[in-house]
Amino acid sequence: DIQMTQSPSSLSASVGDRVTITCQASQDISNYLNWYQQKPGKAPKLLIYDASNLETGVPSRFSGSGSGTDFTFTISSLQPEDIATYYCQQYDNLLTFTFGPGTKVDIK
Amino acid sequence: QVQLQESGPGLVKPSETLSLTCTVSGYSISSGYYWGWIRQPPGKGLEWIGSIYHSGSTYYNPSLKSRVTISVDTSKNQFSLKLSSVTAADTAVYYCARDPRAPYYFDYWGQGTLVTVSS
């Protein structure tokens, strides 16, 4: 099974700060990596698919990069409405999905 | 606009079977796509349970496979989840969602429904 790790598990940043979250896969997953945002009491929302593609309607301050085992998710300028938990999610040729443990983002 | 809505009992007794239904509106399941179930225990992360195609083809999380059955009813535009022999560890918010390809990502989600396993 492919295992996903995320770091940090939580962070606090100021409005306008650049925020970076990393996700690591236990083996090469090419670019089969997606990112979601989940606000309290709400369903997750797809932000990035295939490691770097921005989902339609998602603000351009969100971006993703990486391939293989190491991936990065960035918020270029943190906004108050970005307070949420962010999850990476991999998919593979064995027809399985695995989510990372999540990174909680707060305003300092 | 595609919308998904979970429904089913909010309380299930240990050892019994959890049953949930997801009703899709704004899109015909018969037209394609895959449809999945994901759960989230209180205060914890997300776990994919399994997915189904409109034809009935299924694929499941290996860790849950022995207890999970997902089915589809295209006439009602619904798909369903059954999880047998539940324990307190199965207490979670259960989400249904759409996957444009198997597997890929989930682009439309239901609001989620909390199922508590308790006697």
Interface residues (C-beta under 8 A of the other chain):
Chain A: D1 N34 Y36 Q38 K42 A43 P44 K45 L46 Y49 E55 Y87 Q89 Y91 D92 L95 T96 F97 T98 F99 G100 P101 G102
Chain B: G36 G45 L46 E47 W48 Y59 N61 P62 Y95 A97 A102 P103 Y104 Y105 F106 D107 W109 G110 Q111 G112
